[in-house]
Amino acid sequence: MPAVSEKETFDLVLALGETMLSSGGEIFRTNAIMDCAARRFGLNECHVFTIANGIFLSAVVDGVHHSCQVRHIPLSPIQLDRVEAMNDLSRRIEAGESDPLETQAELARIRSLSGPGPLAQIVASGVGSASFCFLFGGMWRDCGVALCAGFLLYLFLLFCCQPFRVGKVMSNILSSALVTLFCCCAFQLGAAPHLNRMIIGAIFPLAPGVPLAISVRNFMENDYLAGLVRLTDAVLTAGCIAVGVGCVITAWNALTGGVVAL
């Protein structure tokens, strides 16, 4: 079996942390897998500093100099299949069941995981929207409109926003505005009686619940910088949703000459 150089080990440790963090893994899990891999693979004086969107890694490489890399990792949607696979790989590394070459191969496999396809995301969005509409007191007709709005939401995100690389801020504003307009039209046509419950259900797939929960956990662990990054992301997302919904409601009221009955 060919030997792995310290420089390759250094790059492997950084790649492990980058994959975990970019997949939505928590900071302490990212630090844990990097520390574990560095210790098991013999990387000397390895020091890791991780924030929500970046990794700073330094170590002694080839015994002659300190090697340091800074890697910026943009905030991205959570991919739980990758996080689960990385956690399993971390346990195998800790148990000594995976050497550097095997870890490289497994990491390449994990990075190739694409997650659920477009159809599964669209169906999940529709079912989730209808379910939240029901939880907030919607009738079956309200849930039916929310189901269709949820389908429309992810059709727009997947086939309009992603191909044209629309930024997160604008995609949240436009998508929330689109489903709100759809619900207003359905309400005006008499398809369902409760506009507020339809809108709540329709926009719930956009709600930043996980980033908010992670930010609170980071604050509880005294990791204020990472918590602030996640909290800012969650608040900005919530604000974009509010802007999209508010603009459509205001415009609809102005065009129809009266206040929409919520």
C-alpha positions in Angstrom: 0.0 0.0 0.0 1.6 3.4 -0.9 2.4 5.7 1.9 0.6 8.9 2.4 2.7 12.0 2.9 2.2 14.5 5.8 1.1 17.1 3.3 -1.5 14.8 1.9 -2.6 14.0 5.4 -2.9 17.7 6.2 -5.0 18.2 3.1 -7.2 15.2 4.0 -7.9 16.6 7.5 -8.9 19.9 6.1 -11.1 18.2 3.5 -12.9 16.2 6.2 -13.7 19.4 8.1 -14.7 21.3 5.0 -17.1 18.5 4.0 -18.7 18.3 7.4 -19.2 22.0 7.8 -20.4 22.6 4.3 -23.0 19.8 4.7 -24.5 21.6 7.7 -22.6 19.7 10.5 -22.2 21.5 13.8 -18.9 23.2 14.7 -18.1 20.8 17.5 -18.6 17.8 15.2 -16.3 19.5 12.6 -13.6 20.0 15.2 -14.0 16.5 16.5 -13.5 14.8 13.2 -10.5 16.9 12.3 -8.9 16.4 15.7 -9.5 12.7 15.5 -8.1 12.3 12.0 -5.0 14.4 12.8 -4.3 12.3 15.9 -4.9 8.9 14.3 -3.0 9.8 11.1 0.0 11.2 12.9 -0.2 14.9 12.0 1.9 16.8 14.5 0.9 19.9 16.5 -2.4 20.2 14.6 -4.6 23.1 15.7 -8.1 23.8 14.5 -10.2 26.9 14.7 -13.7 26.7 13.2 -16.5 29.2 12.7 -19.8 28.8 11.0 -18.4 29.7 7.5 -14.6 29.1 7.8 -11.9 26.8 9.0 -8.4 27.7 10.1 -6.0 24.8 10.3 -2.3 24.7 11.2 0.2 21.8 11.7 3.8 20.8 11.4 4.3 19.2 8.0 7.5 17.2 7.2 9.0 18.4 10.4 10.4 21.6 9.1 7.7 24.2 8.9 4.2 25.1 10.0 1.7 24.7 7.3 -1.5 26.8 7.6 -4.6 27.0 5.5 -7.7 29.1 5.8 -10.8 27.8 4.0 -13.9 29.9 3.5 -17.1 27.8 3.4 -20.3 29.6 2.5 -23.4 28.9 4.5 -25.4 26.2 2.5 -28.4 24.0 3.0 -28.1 21.1 5.4 -27.5 17.7 3.9 -28.2 15.2 6.6 -27.2 12.2 4.6 -23.7 13.6 4.3 -23.6 14.6 8.0 -24.6 11.1 9.0 -22.0 9.5 6.7 -19.3 11.8 8.1 -20.3 10.9 11.6 -20.0 7.2 10.7 -16.6 7.9 9.1 -15.4 9.8 12.2 -16.3 6.8 14.4 -14.4 4.4 12.1 -11.3 6.7 12.2 -11.4 6.9 16.0 -11.7 3.1 16.2 -8.7 2.7 13.9 -10.8 1.0 11.2 -10.0 3.5 8.4 -6.5 4.4 7.2 -5.8 7.6 5.2 -6.2 6.0 1.8 -9.5 4.4 2.8 -10.6 7.7 4.4 -9.8 9.5 1.1 -11.9 7.0 -0.9 -14.8 7.2 1.6 -14.7 11.0 1.6 -14.9 11.1 -2.2 -18.0 8.8 -2.0 -19.6 11.1 0.6 -19.0 14.2 -1.4 -20.7 12.5 -4.4 -23.9 12.1 -2.4 -26.5 14.3 -4.1 -29.3 14.0 -1.6 -33.0 13.7 -2.5 -33.9 14.4 -6.1 -36.1 17.3 -7.4 -39.3 15.2 -7.3 -38.8 14.2 -3.6 -38.1 17.8 -2.6 -41.2 19.0 -4.4 -43.4 16.4 -2.8 -41.9 17.0 0.6 -42.5 20.7 0.3 -46.1 20.3 -0.6 -46.8 17.7 2.1 -45.0 19.9 4.7 -46.9 23.0 3.7 -50.2 21.1 4.0 -49.2 19.6 7.3 -48.3 22.9 8.9 -51.4 24.5 7.5 -53.4 21.8 9.3 -51.4 22.3 12.5 -52.3 25.9 12.5 -56.0 25.2 12.3 -56.5 25.1 8.5 -59.5 23.2 7.1 -59.1 20.6 4.4 -59.6 23.1 1.6 -56.9 25.4 3.2 -54.6 22.4 3.3 -55.3 21.6 -0.3 -54.3 25.1 -1.4 -51.2 25.0 0.9 -50.3 21.6 -0.7 -50.4 23.1 -4.2 -48.5 26.2 -3.0 -45.8 24.0 -1.5 -45.4 22.2 -4.8 -45.2 25.6 -6.6 -42.6 26.9 -4.1 -40.0 24.2 -4.8 -40.8 24.2 -8.5 -39.8 27.8 -8.5 -36.7 27.4 -6.4 -35.4 24.4 -8.3 -36.2 25.4 -11.9 -36.1 29.2 -11.8 -33.8 30.3 -8.9 -31.1 27.6 -9.1 -30.5 27.6 -12.9 -30.1 31.4 -12.9 -28.1 31.4 -9.7 -30.4 33.8 -7.9 -29.0 34.8 -4.5 -30.4 33.5 -1.3 -31.9 36.9 -0.3 -33.8 37.4 -3.6 -34.8 33.8 -3.9 -36.5 33.9 -0.4 -38.2 37.2 -1.2 -39.4 36.1 -4.7 -40.5 32.6 -3.6 -42.4 33.8 -0.5 -44.1 36.5 -2.7 -45.1 33.9 -5.3 -46.8 31.5 -2.9 -48.5 34.4 -1.2 -49.9 35.6 -4.5 -51.0 32.1 -5.2 -52.8 31.9 -1.9 -54.4 35.3 -2.4 -55.8 34.2 -5.8 -57.1 31.0 -4.4 -58.8 32.9 -1.5 -60.3 35.4 -3.9 -61.7 32.6 -6.1 -63.3 31.0 -3.0 -61.1 27.9 -3.1 -60.4 28.1 0.7 -61.7 30.3 3.5 -58.6 31.1 5.7 -55.9 33.1 3.9 -53.6 33.4 6.9 -53.5 29.7 7.5 -52.8 29.0 3.8 -49.9 31.5 3.7 -48.4 30.2 7.0 -48.4 26.7 5.7 -47.1 27.7 2.2 -44.0 29.6 3.5 -43.1 27.2 6.2 -40.6 25.2 4.0 -38.6 28.4 3.9 -38.6 29.0 7.7 -35.0 29.0 9.1 -35.7 26.7 12.1 -32.5 24.6 11.9 -30.1 27.6 11.7 -31.9 29.3 14.6 -31.6 26.1 16.7 -28.0 25.7 15.9 -27.3 29.4 16.7 -28.9 28.9 20.2 -26.8 25.8 20.8 -23.6 27.7 19.8 -24.5 30.5 22.2 -25.1 27.9 25.0 -21.6 26.5 24.2 -20.1 30.0 24.5 -19.3 30.0 20.8 -20.6 33.5 20.3 -19.0 34.2 16.9 -20.5 31.1 15.2 -23.8 31.7 17.0 -23.9 35.2 15.7 -23.3 34.1 12.1 -26.1 31.5 12.2 -28.4 33.9 14.0 -27.8 36.6 11.4 -28.5 34.1 8.7 -31.8 33.0 10.3 -33.0 36.6 11.0 -32.1 37.6 7.4 -34.1 34.7 6.0 -37.1 35.4 8.2 -36.9 39.1 7.2 -36.8 38.2 3.5 -39.9 36.0 3.9 -41.7 38.8 5.7 -40.8 41.2 2.9 -42.1 38.9 0.2 -45.4 38.2 2.0 -45.9 41.9 3.0 -45.3 43.3 -0.4 -47.8 41.0 -2.0 -50.5 41.6 0.6 -50.0 45.4 0.3 -50.1 45.3 -3.5 -53.1 43.0 -3.5 -55.0 45.3 -1.2 -54.1 48.3 -3.3 -55.1 46.7 -6.5 -58.4 45.2 -5.3 -59.4 48.3 -3.4 -59.9 46.8 0.0 -58.1 44.9 2.8 -57.7 41.2 2.3 -59.6 39.5 5.1 -57.1 37.4 7.0 
